[in-house]
Amino acid sequence: MNLSSIREALEIAVRAIWSQKIRSLLTTLGIVIGILAVTSMGTVVNGLEKGFENDIAELGTDVVYIEKWPWGPVSDWWNYINRPNMTTSMGDDLERRSEYVTAAVAVVGRGATVSSPFHTLPSVSVQGVENDYTSVHVFDLDEGYFFGEYEERSAMHVCLIGYEIARSLFPNSAALGKQIRIDGSRFQIIGIAKKKGSDGDSGASLDNQITIPFKTFEKLYGTRYRDVSVQAKLVAPELLEEAKDEITGILRVSRRLDAKETEDFEINDQESLRATVAPIKATIYAIGIGLTALSLLVGGIGVMNIMFVSVKERTREIGVRKAVGAKSSNILTQFLIEAIIVCSIGGLLGILMAIPITMLVKAFLPASLDGTVVLIAFGICVFIGTLFGLAPAWTAAKSEPIEALRYE
């Protein structure tokens, strides 16, 4: 088939679609819903993936978390609940004896009610950390300073607050140096964390978090019955497995475990969290793909049904075209092009409708409607048009001219 034949088939297909505008638009409805599902799923999954990776990145590739519980769901919780809590001495032992650990800090947290003369915030995350916390994690300050050993050992009532906390508690004045109450206790603000925004973990959580010295937290709330996390920074990420083996040996000695006893602590890291979340991600993807496939199947069946109607209505036209020399391939191409155009229009409408959905998702997740998703959507449109338009087009192409001309 030459180029002029394809151009002629394209012109006929466009005229046919234009002559039945309402029907063509209604035909695209199923495709619109299907493509909207594809693009929306791509946007949401992309947002979840980026958000998860940002969360993971905040944990640090060179940091391990020694805790009472493993990350992720556990079926035998009774084996973990009676484990003794982590202590600050475990971090001291690691710093003193480990060749792979450069620094280790104890971290503990809880929710609290925080207030200023202007506003009260319920259920704010308050985290107690040791003064060398910045040796393990990055803690960027916009104003002020991080508390030192003196404030830590003296259990002073000083705190560092997140950007959103500062803006909420002191909407019209500077927060640095002011006093706030945390569960009724007075604290002086000595630092304000840089704004992280919603693109990441701690991104979002640090903006809404208050950090106080560990011993201050211990004095106010106690740590005996709280899950303390000992977080250790490694010499290099590639030495993770060697470090975990060494840390296990050091902590077994620190916890006075004999050779027959199993560890009463967990060493968590990025990869263990990824392994825990992987089945959940796979389930989300499977459900998303299943729903979008079902939507596209319904849309494709709708297109095929209307194309059969169109072929039936234009039987005489097909007979005339064949009588004047049109080949079966010309008829086949004409109806295939018509089906593809209808699907492509539906795809375009679906993508346009996905833009506001993307903006809505972006308010909660670092999502975007990237070019890859758009190209995949249009590719699906062409595939659906070809697949579900083939049967009607084949029926039209195989029509006998004489029988077609007799059709009323």
C-alpha positions in Angstrom: 0.0 0.0 0.0 1.4 3.3 -1.1 1.4 6.7 0.8 -1.5 8.1 -1.2 -3.7 5.2 -0.3 -2.9 5.7 3.4 -3.6 9.4 3.1 -7.0 8.7 1.4 -7.9 6.2 4.1 -7.0 8.7 6.8 -9.2 11.4 5.1 -12.2 9.0 4.9 -11.7 7.9 8.5 -11.6 11.6 9.7 -14.7 12.5 7.7 -16.6 9.5 9.2 -15.6 10.4 12.7 -16.6 14.1 12.2 -19.9 13.1 10.7 -20.8 11.2 13.9 -19.2 13.6 16.4 -21.5 12.7 19.4 -21.3 9.0 18.9 -17.5 9.2 18.4 -17.2 11.2 21.6 -19.3 8.7 23.6 -17.2 5.9 22.1 -14.1 7.4 23.5 -15.5 7.5 27.0 -14.3 4.0 27.9 -10.9 4.8 26.5 -10.9 8.1 28.5 -11.6 6.3 31.7 -9.0 3.6 30.9 -6.2 6.1 30.0 -7.1 8.2 33.0 -6.7 5.1 35.2 -3.3 4.4 33.5 -1.9 7.9 34.0 -3.3 8.3 37.5 -1.9 4.9 38.5 1.4 5.9 37.0 1.4 9.2 38.8 0.4 7.7 42.2 2.9 4.8 41.9 5.6 7.3 40.8 4.8 9.5 43.8 4.9 6.5 46.2 8.1 5.3 44.7 9.8 8.7 45.0 8.4 9.3 48.5 9.6 5.9 49.6 13.1 6.5 48.2 13.3 9.9 49.8 12.3 8.3 53.1 14.9 5.6 52.6 17.6 8.2 51.7 16.9 10.1 54.9 17.8 6.9 56.9 21.3 7.0 55.4 23.1 4.2 53.5 25.8 4.3 56.1 23.6 4.2 59.2 22.3 1.2 61.1 19.5 1.2 63.6 19.9 -1.1 66.6 16.4 -1.6 68.1 14.2 -3.9 70.0 11.9 -4.6 67.1 12.6 -5.5 63.5 11.3 -3.1 60.8 8.1 -4.4 59.3 5.3 -6.7 60.5 6.1 -9.6 62.9 3.9 -12.6 63.6 5.7 -13.8 66.7 5.5 -10.5 68.6 5.7 -12.2 71.9 9.3 -13.1 71.2 10.1 -9.3 70.9 7.9 -7.6 73.5 9.9 -8.9 76.5 13.3 -7.9 75.1 15.2 -5.4 77.2 15.3 -1.9 75.8 18.3 -0.4 74.1 20.5 1.9 76.3 22.9 4.7 75.8 25.7 2.5 77.0 25.3 0.3 73.9 26.3 3.3 71.7 29.2 4.0 74.0 30.4 0.4 73.6 30.1 0.6 69.8 32.1 3.8 69.6 34.8 2.4 71.9 35.2 -1.1 70.5 34.0 -1.2 66.9 36.3 -0.6 64.0 33.4 0.0 61.6 31.4 2.5 63.7 32.5 6.2 63.7 29.7 7.4 66.0 26.6 6.1 67.7 23.8 7.9 69.4 20.6 7.0 71.4 17.3 8.4 70.1 13.9 8.2 71.7 10.6 9.9 70.8 6.9 10.5 71.7 4.0 12.8 70.9 3.4 15.9 73.0 1.3 19.0 73.2 3.3 22.1 72.4 2.2 25.7 73.0 3.3 29.3 72.7 1.5 32.5 73.7 -0.1 32.5 70.2 -1.0 28.9 69.4 -1.2 25.3 70.7 -0.3 22.2 68.7 -1.4 18.8 69.7 0.4 15.5 69.0 3.7 17.1 67.9 6.6 14.6 67.5 9.3 15.3 70.2 12.6 13.5 69.8 15.2 13.2 72.5 18.8 12.8 71.1 22.3 12.8 72.4 24.4 15.9 71.7 26.6 14.2 69.1 23.5 13.4 67.0 24.9 15.5 64.1 27.9 13.1 63.9 25.4 10.4 62.7 22.7 12.4 60.9 22.6 15.7 58.9 20.7 18.3 60.8 20.7 21.6 58.9 19.9 24.7 60.9 18.4 27.9 59.5 19.0 29.8 62.7 20.7 29.1 66.1 22.9 26.2 67.1 22.7 22.5 68.1 22.9 21.8 71.8 26.3 20.6 73.1 27.6 18.3 75.8 26.9 20.8 78.6 23.2 21.1 77.8 22.9 17.4 77.3 24.6 16.4 80.6 22.7 19.1 82.5 19.3 18.1 81.1 18.6 21.6 80.2 15.2 22.6 78.8 16.4 23.7 75.4 15.0 22.7 72.0 15.3 22.8 68.3 12.1 23.2 66.3 11.1 22.5 62.7 10.2 25.2 60.2 6.5 24.5 60.3 6.5 24.4 64.1 8.2 27.8 64.2 5.7 29.3 61.7 2.7 27.9 63.6 3.8 28.9 67.1 5.1 32.3 66.2 3.3 33.4 63.0 4.2 37.1 63.2 7.5 37.1 65.1 10.9 35.4 65.2 10.9 32.2 67.2 14.6 31.9 68.0 15.3 32.6 71.7 11.6 32.5 72.6 10.1 30.1 75.1 7.5 27.4 74.5 5.8 24.8 76.6 6.1 21.1 75.9 3.5 19.2 77.9 3.5 22.1 80.3 7.3 22.4 80.8 9.1 25.5 79.6 11.7 25.2 76.9 13.9 27.8 75.2 14.3 27.6 71.4 18.0 27.6 70.6 17.7 26.5 66.9 15.3 26.3 63.9 15.8 23.6 61.3 15.9 24.5 57.7 12.7 23.9 55.7 12.7 20.6 54.0 9.3 20.6 52.4 7.2 17.5 51.5 9.7 15.8 49.2 11.0 13.6 51.7 10.8 11.9 54.9 12.2 13.6 57.3 11.7 16.3 54.8 8.2 16.5 56.0 8.7 15.2 59.5 11.6 17.4 60.5 9.6 20.4 59.6 7.0 19.3 62.2 9.4 17.9 64.8 11.0 19.2 68.0 14.4 17.9 69.2 15.5 18.1 72.8 18.5 16.6 74.7 18.2 12.9 75.5 18.7 13.4 79.2 16.0 16.1 79.3 13.6 13.7 77.6 14.7 11.0 80.1 14.0 13.3 83.1 10.6 14.4 81.8 9.2 11.1 80.4 11.6 8.3 81.4 13.0 5.8 79.0 12.7 2.5 80.9 9.5 1.5 79.1 10.2 3.3 75.8 11.7 1.9 72.6 15.1 3.5 72.4 17.0 3.4 69.1 20.8 3.3 69.0 21.8 4.7 65.6 25.4 4.0 64.4 27.2 5.6 61.5 29.5 3.3 59.6 32.9 4.0 58.1 31.5 3.2 54.6 28.2 1.9 53.2 30.0 -1.0 51.4 31.2 -2.4 54.7 27.6 -2.9 56.0 27.6 -6.7 56.3 31.0 -6.7 58.0 29.9 -4.0 60.3 26.7 -5.8 61.2 28.6 -9.0 62.1 31.0 -7.0 64.3 28.2 -5.0 65.9 26.4 -8.2 66.7 29.4 -9.6 68.5 30.0 -6.5 70.5 26.4 -6.2 71.6 26.1 -9.9 72.5 29.0 -9.3 74.9 27.4 -6.0 76.2 24.1 -7.8 76.7 25.8 -10.8 78.4 24.4 -13.3 76.0 25.9 -16.8 76.0 26.6 -18.8 72.9 23.2 -20.6 73.0 21.1 -17.5 73.4 19.7 -15.7 70.4 20.2 -11.9 70.0 17.7 -9.8 71.9 18.1 -6.9 69.5 17.7 -6.1 65.8 20.1 -4.4 63.4 17.9 -2.6 60.9 19.1 -0.7 57.8 17.9 0.5 54.4 18.0 -2.8 52.7 16.0 -4.6 55.4 13.3 -1.9 55.1 13.3 -2.3 51.3 12.9 -6.1 51.7 10.0 -5.6 54.1 8.2 -3.1 51.8 8.8 -5.0 48.5 5.8 -7.3 48.8 3.6 -4.4 49.7 4.8 -2.5 46.6 4.3 -5.5 44.4 0.7 -5.9 45.7 0.0 -2.2 45.0 1.4 -2.5 41.5 -0.5 -5.7 40.8 -3.8 -4.2 41.9 -3.1 -1.0 39.9 -2.3 -2.9 36.8 -5.3 -5.2 37.2 -7.7 -2.2 37.6 -6.3 -0.3 34.6 -6.3 -3.4 32.4 -10.0 -4.0 33.3 -10.8 -0.3 32.4 -9.0 -0.6 29.1 -10.6 -3.9 28.3 -14.1 -2.3 28.8 -13.1 0.7 26.7 -11.7 -1.5 24.0 -14.8 -3.6 23.8 -16.9 -0.4 23.6 -14.8 0.7 20.6 -15.1 -2.6 18.9 -18.8 -2.7 19.4 -19.3 0.8 17.9 -16.9 0.0 15.0 -19.1 -3.1 14.1 -22.1 -0.7 14.1 -20.2 1.7 11.8 -19.2 -1.1 9.4 -22.8 -2.3 9.3 -24.1 1.2 8.6 -21.6 1.8 5.8 -21.9 -1.5 4.0 -23.1 0.2 0.8 -20.2 2.6 1.0 -17.8 -0.3 1.3 -19.5 -2.0 -1.7 -19.2 1.2 -3.8 -15.5 1.6 -2.9 -14.7 -2.0 -3.8 -16.7 -1.8 -7.0 -14.6 1.2 -8.2 -11.3 -0.7 -7.4 -10.6 -0.3 -3.7 -8.6 -3.3 -2.4 -9.4 -5.2 0.8 -6.3 -3.7 2.3 -7.6 -0.2 1.7 -10.8 -0.9 3.5 -9.0 -2.6 6.3 -6.6 0.3 6.7 -9.5 2.8 6.6 -11.3 1.2 9.5 -8.2 0.5 11.5 -7.2 4.1 11.2 -10.6 5.2 12.3 -10.4 3.0 15.4 -6.9 4.2 16.3 -8.0 7.9 15.9 -11.0 7.4 18.2 -8.8 5.7 20.8 -6.1 8.4 20.5 -8.7 11.2 21.0 -9.9 9.3 24.1 -6.2 9.0 25.3 -5.6 12.7 24.8 -8.8 13.6 26.8 -7.7 11.1 29.5 -4.2 12.7 29.8 -5.7 16.2 29.9 -8.0 15.1 32.7 -5.0 13.5 34.5 -3.2 16.8 34.9 -5.4 18.1 37.8 -5.3 14.7 39.4 -1.5 14.9 39.3 -1.5 18.3 40.9 -3.8 16.9 43.6 -1.5 14.0 44.3 1.6 16.3 44.2 0.1 18.1 47.3 0.8 14.9 49.3 3.5 13.0 47.3 6.5 14.0 45.2 4.6 12.9 42.0 4.8 14.1 38.4 3.2 13.1 35.1 6.4 12.5 33.2 6.8 12.0 29.5 7.3 8.2 29.8 3.8 7.8 31.3 2.3 10.0 28.5 4.1 7.9 25.8 3.0 4.7 27.4 -0.6 6.0 27.4 -0.5 6.9 23.7 1.1 3.6 22.9 -1.7 1.8 24.7 -4.2 3.9 22.7 -2.7 2.7 19.4 -2.5 -0.9 20.7 -6.2 -0.8 21.9 -7.3 0.8 18.6 -5.5 -1.8 16.5 -6.4 -4.8 18.7 -10.1 -4.0 19.1 -10.5 -2.4 15.7 -9.0 -5.3 13.8 -12.1 -7.6 13.9 -14.6 -4.9 12.6 -12.0 -3.8 10.0 -11.4 -7.4 8.8 -15.2 -7.9 8.5 -15.4 -4.7 6.4 -12.4 -5.7 4.2 -13.9 -9.2 3.5 -17.3 -7.9 2.4 -18.4 -9.1 -1.0 -19.0 -6.0 -3.3 -22.2 -7.4 -4.8 -23.7 -8.3 -1.5 -22.6 -5.0 0.0 -24.3 -3.0 -2.8 -27.5 -4.9 -2.3 -27.5 -4.0 1.4 -30.3 -1.6 2.4 
